[in-house]
Amino acid sequence: MNRASRAKTTPAHIVREEPLLFERSRPGRKAYVLPALDVPETPLEDLIDERWQRQDNLAGLPELSEVDVVRHFTRLSSWNYGVDAGLYPLGSCTMKYNPKINELVARFEGFAEHHPYTPEELSQGSLEALKQLEELLCEITGMAAGTLQPAAGAHGELTGMMIIRACHEARGDPRRKVLVPDSAHGTNPASAALCGYEVVTVKSNERGLTDLDALRRATDEHVAALMLTNPNTLGLFEENILEIVAIIHEVGGLVYMDGANMNALLGVTRPGDMGVDLLHLNIHKTFSTPHGGGGPGAGPLMVTEALEPFLPLPRIVRGDDGRCHLDFDRPQSIGRVRAFYGHVGVLIRGLAYILSNGAEGLRAIAEAAVLNANYLAHRLRDVYEITYDGPCLHEVVFSSRRQEKYGVKNVDIAKRLIDYGFHPPTMSFPLIVPGALMVEPTESVDREELDAFVTAMKEIDREAREHPEVLKTAPHLTHIGRLDEVTAARKPVLRWQPTASGEKASSEG
């Protein structure tokens, strides 16, 4: 049965398949056989001080056979949705397909089993690979230098703000304000606040771009930096970027660009050529790494030559003999921002992705991503409102306002999409779009998959008008129905608890 015909089934026709529960515990069942003890048996209290022992003990853990355990987790994996299964349209997350060659390269023994304490002379392969990646990222972004240490995009932002503070302090003018457009990524103001700055919001204009007049009014000699997401979270390119940069530079401020949406710019334009002073990149997004469930990630920070002295230590530098070494002699550095040298596995995947695509391939990636987003915008603009309408780049932000007059919200549309076999898009973000549904198809999706998504979205709109209750109670074809998300957020159950009998356990949450 295809997606559309399956999804048309209403709740009245559903007999929900009850999942096999985790509580299959029976006394005496084991999933392991331990070898005979070959050392003297030692009482627990002689090994661990009673103060550090768990008082509830672990006797309540379920007793299961190996086949029970294997089937439980295999079953859960089959219920999961991933980018290898189909379109994963989370806006601004860039959930693109991850080429398997990247995984193979990252698992090379020389990378995967390279201990971080290995001496430099025995680490030349890894150091050379990381240095190559830094140089390629400089070329791609038009920047002079960078650090690969930050563990994620927000960590890259924080590192950038620390460098901005260090730079202004070195000039004898620490400053106190950071400007953040209301269309920026949500972590931007948090990163600035963590560095002690006062965050000033700059409103967007009627087209969803940074309002130049509002920016001028907010800009003065106290501004340390502007944190600009470009393309912004509406999927729109800041067409006045050169004037924006000039306004900030005129008062001695720096321009930080959130490069999380770099997927739209690869090989087409470079932030350095726009006058940007520093930016972070999400390697796990733009350059592909499986990153569902919150990780893993990497957020390299790229800077101009003027900011290079402030980069975290150590820096990977190439000596006159062509060999790489770690440079700790950096008196203006902000210091370490991470143990060792970042998430090397993610960085190696990014290097493999860049080298396998090459310059022309990277440009083709950006062009296909932009084409796909505009195709969806064109096909669905008559059905779903686009608040800030215009040529978008890598993502398009729809609104559920037309459907809300039937009592249907964006969350209902997202839940119903699951019944059609698609992962929901990003909801309720950006905040300046009421009922936002942010869709980023990426370059990974072919036209047939895009057309199937369009068909599903149009069918959901019809259901909203004719049978809104179907959406309000969706999803209907999943093993678990709609959750009470308010209670789950306010009263989360974060650990497994055995019942009093010890034979069965609560699996809530």
Protein Blocks (a to p, Z undefined) as FASTA:
>chain_A
ZZklmmmpcfklpccdddddfklccehiacbdcdddfbdcddfklmpcfklpcfkljmlp
ccddfklmmmmmmmmmmmpccfklmccfbghklpacddfklmmmmmpmklmmmcfklcfk
lmmmmmmmmmmmmmmmmmmnopabdcfkbgbfklmmmmmmmmmmmmmmmnopnbjbdcdd
fkbcfklmmmmmmnopacddddddfkopacfklmmmmpcfklmbdcdddddfkopacfkl
mmmmmmmmmnopacdddfklmmmmgokbcfklnopabdcddfklmnopafehhiacdddd
dddfklmmmpccddddddfkopacddfbdfkbgbjfbehjbjfklmmmmmmmmmmnomml
mmmmmmmmmmmmmmmmmmmmmmpccfbgcddfkbccddfklmmmnopafklmmmmmmmno
pacddehiafklghiacddebjmbcfklmmmmmmmmmmmmmmmmmmmmlmmmmcfkbfbd
cddfklmmmmccfbdcddfkomaccfeZZ
